[in-house]
């Protein structure tokens, strides 16, 4: 199939392009490069030895989306493009709502107008809010604590309503947990812009000497060691889950958790990183980060059953691959 990947030069998008190409599909990337590099297209080609088309466009611009669909015949869309920093979204709600919602709306509209019936949407476990883990797809969603999370929940609703009104339009909504790691070649990985917000990029920056130590946001949560527990999933497992979801799309809308079903605390991840790479990561316990929840991990039975997909890479492999990319990456 010929697949449009929006945000395809980004962290999860680029890894998914690799998996799509390795599964025999062809890929067209649309990205405005606001949080990624065009160089990543060449890395994808180098890893897969396959050609990839790239268009530098803003998918929140209706005319640019229309032109893209009029010049290409797509069999499906995987929509990653969007702003994704939780903290930033609290300061820039209008940018987040307009960028993230207009891109979803214009892409769905183009799919209807050009007869593209498969749409995979990059959503997030953030939509569950402070529910009781393990999170199940059938759970009632609780209000999210930030505009970023709201744009994911609203996009899910928009796509669900569009699918209800157009029987030829089918959607697979994928709720990610905490993607970390990198392709085993070390050629692509997570390139955070500016100061990293997420845990793993911060750890690799400490390992590289960019920061003196990791600040652990609170150790008074009701978890095994008091620090936050999350479901870390290797980005290549996540990428392979997207290919399975795209190929399994049938009719209507399906929602899937893409996680491992395992919870890992901050200190457990820190220790795993140290052991996997033979490094020492100094840290200091500080105050909780506002908006954080104690425990978040997935119930993965639906994806295992319906997509015949299960994450297979462990924490050590995630830590080794993340560090390999960090040591090979040059600005
Ligand atoms: C993980 C744990 C922190 C940094 C966010 C988004 C989510 C998704 C993934 C987009 C928490 C602790 C972190 C640090 C720390 N993004 N931590 N020191 O918050 O679970 O999820 O990223 O889809 O939508 O909400 O990920 O990596 O920021 O934090 O102690 O310097 O690490 O408190 O317990 P999070 P995270």
Boltz pocket constraint, residues with backbone or C-beta under 6 A from the ligand:
constraints:
  - pocket:
      binder: B
      contacts: [[A, 84], [A, 86], [A, 123], [A, 124], [A, 125], [A, 126], [A, 176], [A, 177], [A, 178], [A, 179], [A, 196], [A, 197], [A, 198], [A, 199], [A, 200], [A, 202], [A, 214], [A, 215], [A, 216], [A, 217], [A, 218], [A, 227], [A, 228], [A, 229], [A, 230], [A, 266], [A, 289], [A, 292], [A, 293], [A, 294]]
      max_distance: 6.0
